[in-house]
Amino acid sequence: MRGHPILGGISGFLFGLFLGISLFLWGVVRLDSEWLVILPFVGLILGVVMAWWAPFGSAGDSSAGSADTSGDAPAPGGGAA
């Protein structure tokens, strides 16, 4: 499995938990609403899925430490023509 699914799950759970608390404090949902129970677990599932799906920091990531290929950087050797 690639990514960091445990870290994604914990982060998603905490995001859902604090989102539910915030919605309650702002008066969007009532305290007896089932959304306050559902949101942390939806966040947990989405966090695991996003951590599994995202290729951040994987060994095959060629963008980390690679040279600029857009043509904006000066040529090596630094001489301006």
CORQUIGI-V886470 format. One record per pair of residues at least 12 apart in sequence whose C-alpha atoms are under 8 Angstrom apart, sorted by the first residue. I is the first residue (numbers start at 0). J is the second residue. If there is no record, write none. Layout:
i->I j->J
i->I j->J
This chain:
i->0 j->51
i->1 j->50
i->1 j->51
i->1 j->52
i->1 j->54
i->1 j->57
i->2 j->50
i->2 j->51
i->2 j->52
i->2 j->53
i->2 j->54
i->2 j->55
i->2 j->56
i->2 j->57
i->3 j->47
i->3 j->50
i->3 j->51
i->4 j->46
i->4 j->47
i->4 j->48
i->4 j->50
i->4 j->51
i->5 j->47
i->6 j->47
i->6 j->50
i->7 j->43
i->7 j->46
i->7 j->47
i->7 j->48
i->7 j->49
i->7 j->50
i->8 j->42
i->8 j->43
i->8 j->44
i->8 j->45
i->8 j->46
i->8 j->47
i->8 j->50
i->9 j->43
i->9 j->46
i->10 j->42
i->10 j->43
i->10 j->46
i->11 j->39
i->11 j->41
i->11 j->42
i->11 j->43
i->11 j->44
i->11 j->45
i->11 j->46
i->11 j->47
i->12 j->39
i->12 j->40
i->12 j->41
i->12 j->42
i->12 j->43
i->12 j->46
i->13 j->39
i->13 j->42
i->13 j->43
i->14 j->39
i->14 j->42
i->15 j->38
i->15 j->39
i->15 j->40
i->15 j->41
i->15 j->42
i->15 j->43
i->16 j->35
i->16 j->38
i->16 j->39
i->16 j->42
i->18 j->38
i->19 j->34
i->19 j->35
i->19 j->38
i->19 j->39
i->20 j->35
i->23 j->35
